[in-house]
Amino acid sequence: MTSPILENSNAENGKVTNNIHNNTNNSTTNKNDDEIPVIDFTNPNSDELLHQILRACTTWGFFQLINHDIPPSLIQSYRESKARFFSMPYETKLKLKRNAQNARGYFDDELTKRRRDWKEALDVGVPGSRNWDAPDLDESNACLDGFNQFPTQEECPDFREITVQYFEECAKLSNRLARLMACALGITEGSDDALILDRMALDHTSYLRLNYYPPCDLNDATTVIPDDPPPLGISPHRDAGFLTVLLQDDDCHSLQVARFEDSDLGRDNSWVTVIPIPGAVTINTGDMAMIWSNGVFRAPLHRVLTDPTKKRYSSPFFYNPGYNELISPLDCCCREKDKEIKYRPCLWGYFRALRFAGDLTDLGVEIQTSHFKVDSTSDHIDKQDEFSKAVNFEENFNVEKYRTILESKD
């Protein structure tokens, strides 16, 4: 039995042996990596570093970070371990499949913008107990996102240990970046505006996604659905959380960001390819950072192309607030007379639940930060309040249990 998106490829020992082709078009611009800001984390000039972060987060919403703290040896071990995972038999991976009661695990059928992605993936998140030593399915680990599902040591040696080590390094880096982003906005340590960062460091609900993008032969009749646009690795979207730490393959350039594009689709000529710098990680700001900064930071629209000649692996680490965190615009971003409050408070647990439900099933609309703008007529504020009264964040989320609250009535 083979994953439906792998029927035309041969994944062996983590390597795809057949030829694939790059799905680009004449209206897509391929830029050199100096178009996307590059920031050196060891820059001794702290003022310059903060200015670079502020500029990157307020323009592109993307930057490449060099000389970060994640050990190169760990990154290499993690890359190899990830490739071994996806080379396991499909039936073995299916035993770890996520479902409507558990957001964590393996999948090859995710929807982005209500359209199926061309990829396989595994989601691993911080345990509900915050104790990686507890058994994964222990009751203490229950939380909105569910329980982690790892292959056994026999199925994929050392996979869990290496993945957890990499996860924790990403969490530490994310905490440092979030605090620098706050400093760049003028927030001082110990101030009321900084308290959310302390809570997030302790209560973050982050998760790590392991992606494998297999070949996509557009000349194969089984790949392209008549009258449908060609498949994408991931359709245009914005990341829901606070920030993302992305590890990409150095030799496959499929990630694209819409340059200063604020629509939900992006224009054909606005897409710029992010060409990875070897050893760097790619950082982008998310929806919660945009609300938190009252729109000063941009949550950039981005997508992943299918590639006709190369396989692609990636690993985004999504640094997310606690489920109970109500994200509101910072006072320091709203004090000036010409800066009106742009967003209403957004409960992260509600936003996350709707995004996950939308990954699994079509609820009629994908939740966006635009639903929380002060001039929006959306009913999400009322539904958020209803959801917060009904939900228990120490239990696994159940799509069907909350469907009547979450489903679009439009």
Number of C-alpha atoms within 10 A of each C-alpha: 7 13 18 14 19 19 14 19 19 17 20 14 14 20 16 18 14 15 16 20 16 18 18 14 9 8 11 15 15 16 14 12 16 12 15 23 19 20 19 14 15 13 12 9 8 12 11 11 18 20 16 18 23 20 17 23 26 20 18 23 27 28 25 25 20 17 14 15 12 17 12 12 9 15 17 11 15 22 21 15 21 23 19 19 22 25 19 17 15 14 11 14 23 15 13 17 18 21 16 18 18 21 28 24 24 25 21 21 18 20 19 21 19 17 15 18 22 26 25 23 21 26 23 25 23 24 25 25 16 15 12 14 8 13 13 19 13 12 14 17 23 21 22 23 31 29 28 24 22 22 18 12 11 8 15 17 14 15 21 18 14 18 21 17 13 19 20 14 14 24 22 13 15 23 19 14 17 19 17 19 21 23 18 19 19 13 19 13 14 10 9 11 17 16 11 18 19 14 13 20 19 13 19 21 25 25 22 26 20 23 24 24 25 28 30 32 23 19 9 9 9 12 17 15 11 9 6 7 8 15 20 22 25 22 21 20 20 20 20 24 22 24 29 26 23 20 20 26 18 15 13 17 20 25 20 22 24 24 22 16 18 13 10 15 15 19 14 12 13 15 23 21 24 25 24 22 18 11 18 22 21 22 23 24 30 26 22 29 26 27 28 24 25 24 18 17 25 27 30 29 25 26 23 21 23 31 25 18 16 23 25 23 23 19 23 23 25 27 27 27 27 20 23 14 19 17 20 20 23 19 15 14 18 15 11 9 6 7 11 12 19 17 23 20 17 25 22 23 24 25 21 20 22 21 19 20 25 23 22 20 13 16 20 13 16 19 21 18 17 15 18 20 18 14 11 13 11 14 13 21 17 10 16 20 13 14 19 14 9 12 17 13 18 17 18 20 23 19 23 12 13 16 13 12 17 24 17 15 10 7
